[in-house]
């Protein structure tokens, strides 16, 4: 079985972890390009979940050329590892609106 994240606004598991195979729209949390080797769920639109307000927002490893993501936060692997070592359970990551 593989891990996934539901991004189907009409599904009761919208913006939540799911096990694959999964019948509705979802993000597969395994990628051949290694950007999901380290993945942090940022906790956006999760308390409460509002259908259509955004899902699958993660912090993960950046591509070598820092190519844009589809709404996630991406850091070089060494920087992401350093950040993860420095934060605590109570740490909040705030991303200001553009």
ZATIMAR-879197 format. One record per residue: residue in one letter; chain; z, x, y of N, C-alpha, C in turn. Coordinates in steps of 0.001 Angstrom, whole numbers, plus 500000, padded with zeros to 6 digits. Each point is the difference from the previous one (the first is absolute). Layout:
# ZATIMAR-879197
type | mol | nzz | nxx | nyy | cazz | caxx | cayy | czz | cxx | cyy
A | A | Z | X | Y | Z | X | Y | Z | X | Y
...
//
This chain:
# ZATIMAR-879197
type | mol | nzz | nxx | nyy | cazz | caxx | cayy | czz | cxx | cyy
X | A | 500000 | 500830 | 498816 | 500000 | 499170 | 501184 | 500000 | 500877 | 501251
X | A | 499397 | 499475 | 501030 | 499939 | 500702 | 501271 | 500773 | 499227 | 501060
X | A | 500301 | 500695 | 501083 | 500710 | 499399 | 501118 | 499009 | 499522 | 501052
X | A | 500358 | 498922 | 500680 | 499153 | 499468 | 501062 | 500839 | 499366 | 501094
X | A | 499316 | 499550 | 501056 | 500651 | 499327 | 501120 | 499128 | 498817 | 500380
X | A | 500535 | 498799 | 499950 | 499227 | 498788 | 500256 | 499645 | 499899 | 501484
X | A | 498704 | 499833 | 500289 | 499561 | 499793 | 501383 | 499251 | 498678 | 500164
X | A | 500266 | 499053 | 499089 | 499386 | 498673 | 500045 | 500943 | 499044 | 500732
X | A | 499704 | 499655 | 501279 | 500928 | 499186 | 500800 | 500385 | 498669 | 499367
X | A | 499138 | 499453 | 499184 | 500277 | 498702 | 499398 | 500882 | 500099 | 498754
X | A | 500252 | 501204 | 499505 | 500787 | 500170 | 498776 | 501489 | 500084 | 500317
X | A | 500832 | 499469 | 499105 | 501457 | 500021 | 500211 | 500583 | 501414 | 500008
X | A | 499271 | 500974 | 499460 | 500464 | 501387 | 499992 | 499358 | 500841 | 501109
X | A | 499428 | 499346 | 501011 | 499383 | 500701 | 501118 | 500947 | 501049 | 500581
X | A | 499458 | 501175 | 500228 | 500712 | 501147 | 500572 | 501195 | 500422 | 499147
X | A | 499795 | 499978 | 498674 | 501028 | 500430 | 499071 | 499373 | 500819 | 498876
X | A | 500851 | 500779 | 499369 | 499612 | 500796 | 498832 | 499587 | 499073 | 498865
X | A | 498929 | 500367 | 499301 | 499556 | 499260 | 498816 | 499587 | 500995 | 498924
X | A | 500027 | 499542 | 498770 | 499510 | 500800 | 498882 | 498540 | 499619 | 499750
X | A | 499173 | 500981 | 499709 | 498593 | 499751 | 499705 | 499804 | 499983 | 498488
X | A | 499057 | 499193 | 499508 | 499026 | 499235 | 500772 | 500642 | 498815 | 500728
X | A | 499414 | 499681 | 501153 | 500468 | 498920 | 500859 | 498779 | 499226 | 500449
X | A | 500021 | 498690 | 499859 | 498819 | 499182 | 500212 | 499544 | 499809 | 501425
X | A | 500903 | 500140 | 500966 | 499635 | 499791 | 501397 | 499760 | 501350 | 500686
X | A | 499613 | 499934 | 501266 | 499710 | 501204 | 500765 | 501236 | 500898 | 500077
X | A | 499772 | 501321 | 499831 | 501117 | 500936 | 499984 | 499508 | 501414 | 500302
X | A | 500939 | 500835 | 500363 | 499764 | 501437 | 500171 | 500499 | 500679 | 498739
X | A | 499164 | 500825 | 499387 | 500424 | 500762 | 498836 | 500749 | 501235 | 500482
X | A | 501194 | 500245 | 499472 | 500835 | 501081 | 500494 | 499798 | 501309 | 499223
X | A | 498844 | 500150 | 499415 | 499573 | 501264 | 499413 | 498601 | 500246 | 500519
X | A | 499782 | 501207 | 500536 | 498687 | 500329 | 500543 | 499585 | 501377 | 499514
X | A | 498728 | 500155 | 499741 | 499471 | 501283 | 499547 | 500039 | 501061 | 501094
X | A | 500065 | 499586 | 501278 | 499995 | 500977 | 501097 | 501385 | 500548 | 500336
X | A | 501021 | 499628 | 499250 | 501364 | 500540 | 500109 | 500773 | 499573 | 501244
X | A | 499452 | 499167 | 500870 | 500733 | 499643 | 501214 | 501223 | 499138 | 499716
X | A | 500065 | 499359 | 498845 | 501166 | 499205 | 499637 | 500934 | 500757 | 499058
X | A | 499841 | 501318 | 499868 | 500913 | 500772 | 499153 | 501433 | 499894 | 500502
X | A | 500175 | 499915 | 501314 | 501287 | 499705 | 500637 | 499766 | 498770 | 500857
X | A | 500771 | 498966 | 499778 | 499760 | 498741 | 500693 | 501334 | 499365 | 500375
X | A | 500128 | 499611 | 501263 | 501200 | 499345 | 500502 | 499604 | 498631 | 500535
X | A | 500646 | 498967 | 499515 | 499773 | 498651 | 500521 | 500752 | 499915 | 501329
X | A | 499287 | 499680 | 501076 | 500608 | 500012 | 501326 | 500802 | 498750 | 500333
X | A | 499926 | 498981 | 499204 | 500825 | 498825 | 500256 | 499492 | 499139 | 501131
X | A | 498703 | 499948 | 500178 | 499387 | 499165 | 501035 | 499747 | 498598 | 499441
X | A | 500300 | 498981 | 500765 | 499761 | 498604 | 499625 | 500625 | 499671 | 498641
X | A | 501274 | 500362 | 499853 | 500622 | 499764 | 498702 | 501311 | 499215 | 500050
X | A | 500452 | 499623 | 501206 | 501284 | 499308 | 500074 | 500039 | 499045 | 501178
X | A | 499399 | 498840 | 499902 | 499292 | 499456 | 498843 | 498527 | 500394 | 500014
X | A | 499362 | 499845 | 498863 | 498556 | 500225 | 499904 | 499290 | 498825 | 500667
X | A | 499046 | 500310 | 500880 | 499198 | 498971 | 500666 | 498559 | 500173 | 499541
X | A | 499471 | 499004 | 499329 | 498637 | 500068 | 499472 | 499007 | 500343 | 501093
X | A | 499176 | 501020 | 499744 | 498954 | 500396 | 500932 | 500445 | 500931 | 501108
X | A | 501278 | 500351 | 500064 | 500507 | 500841 | 501092 | 499930 | 501498 | 499688
X | A | 499430 | 500356 | 498872 | 499840 | 501409 | 499653 | 500739 | 500368 | 498734
X | A | 499357 | 500853 | 499210 | 500606 | 500428 | 498744 | 499512 | 501397 | 499660
X | A | 500617 | 500576 | 498995 | 499590 | 501307 | 499474 | 500056 | 501095 | 501057
X | A | 501039 | 500029 | 500803 | 500122 | 501046 | 501003 | 500964 | 501048 | 499466
X | A | 499442 | 501175 | 499724 | 500738 | 501073 | 499361 | 499957 | 501264 | 500850
X | A | 500879 | 500921 | 499698 | 499895 | 501372 | 500485 | 499619 | 500810 | 498762
X | A | 498940 | 500791 | 500127 | 499500 | 500721 | 498831 | 499367 | 501320 | 500420
X | A | 499509 | 500731 | 499029 | 499370 | 501300 | 500236 | 498665 | 499797 | 500715
X | A | 499764 | 500797 | 501029 | 498738 | 499932 | 500748 | 498891 | 500705 | 499237
X | A | 498786 | 499542 | 500233 | 498845 | 500740 | 499484 | 499925 | 501323 | 500746
X | A | 499325 | 500958 | 499423 | 499930 | 501336 | 500576 | 499511 | 499991 | 501439
X | A | 499082 | 499118 | 500323 | 499430 | 499960 | 501347 | 500661 | 498941 | 500894
X | A | 501124 | 499449 | 499544 | 500715 | 498934 | 500724 | 499095 | 498816 | 500322
X | A | 499132 | 499659 | 499067 | 499144 | 498825 | 500174 | 500890 | 498776 | 500210
X | A | 499547 | 499027 | 500783 | 500820 | 498818 | 500272 | 500400 | 499259 | 498722
X | A | 501142 | 499342 | 500062 | 500441 | 499148 | 498899 | 499621 | 498562 | 500343
X | A | 500362 | 499079 | 499119 | 499753 | 498583 | 500275 | 501278 | 499342 | 500513
X | A | 500699 | 500693 | 500900 | 501197 | 499441 | 500600 | 501288 | 500682 | 499584
X | A | 499911 | 501034 | 499186 | 501185 | 500723 | 499541 | 500305 | 501178 | 500920
X | A | 501089 | 500684 | 499698 | 500377 | 501243 | 500668 | 499778 | 501113 | 498994
X | A | 499249 | 501031 | 500378 | 499692 | 501080 | 499068 | 500411 | 501344 | 500594
X | A | 500684 | 500797 | 499186 | 500464 | 501327 | 500398 | 499535 | 501030 | 498986
X | A | 499864 | 501244 | 500441 | 499725 | 501082 | 499057 | 501103 | 499999 | 498948
X | A | 499665 | 500346 | 498769 | 500969 | 499924 | 498918 | 501276 | 500792 | 500300
X | A | 499890 | 501210 | 500523 | 501191 | 500793 | 500326 | 500858 | 499314 | 501056
X | A | 499358 | 499385 | 501004 | 500744 | 499296 | 501039 | 500688 | 498755 | 499443
X | A | 499308 | 499287 | 499124 | 500586 | 498811 | 499390 | 501195 | 500385 | 499127
X | A | 499873 | 501067 | 499242 | 501125 | 500467 | 499176 | 501189 | 500400 | 500873
X | A | 499741 | 500683 | 501105 | 501080 | 500407 | 500904 | 500679 | 498770 | 500610
X | A | 499217 | 499014 | 500402 | 500563 | 498778 | 500558 | 500860 | 499281 | 498974
X | A | 499500 | 499870 | 498791 | 500748 | 499301 | 498956 | 501301 | 500715 | 499669
X | A | 500009 | 501314 | 500086 | 501221 | 500761 | 499752 | 501011 | 499822 | 501122
X | A | 499531 | 499704 | 501198 | 500880 | 499926 | 501167 | 500565 | 498612 | 500266
X | A | 499348 | 498955 | 499532 | 500457 | 498651 | 500327 | 501086 | 499517 | 499044
X | A | 500699 | 498966 | 500438 | 501053 | 499372 | 499199 | 499630 | 498544 | 499775
X | A | 500760 | 499321 | 499165 | 499720 | 498588 | 499701 | 500011 | 499141 | 501256
X | A | 500785 | 500383 | 500994 | 500097 | 499203 | 501223 | 498942 | 500367 | 501047
X | A | 499174 | 501003 | 499727 | 498987 | 500438 | 500961 | 498989 | 498887 | 500232
X | A | 499643 | 499803 | 501262 | 498963 | 499021 | 500346 | 498815 | 500746 | 500580
X | A | 498831 | 499660 | 499548 | 498762 | 500541 | 500529 | 499382 | 498913 | 500852
X | A | 499852 | 500248 | 501280 | 499480 | 498993 | 500928 | 498610 | 500428 | 500429
X | A | 499058 | 499102 | 499841 | 498617 | 500239 | 500399 | 499689 | 499033 | 501125
X | A | 499876 | 500495 | 501228 | 499756 | 499093 | 501122 | 498613 | 499365 | 499919
X | A | 499913 | 498805 | 500493 | 498705 | 499317 | 500061 | 499107 | 500722 | 500991
X | A | 498685 | 500024 | 499720 | 499076 | 500690 | 500921 | 499913 | 499310 | 501341
//
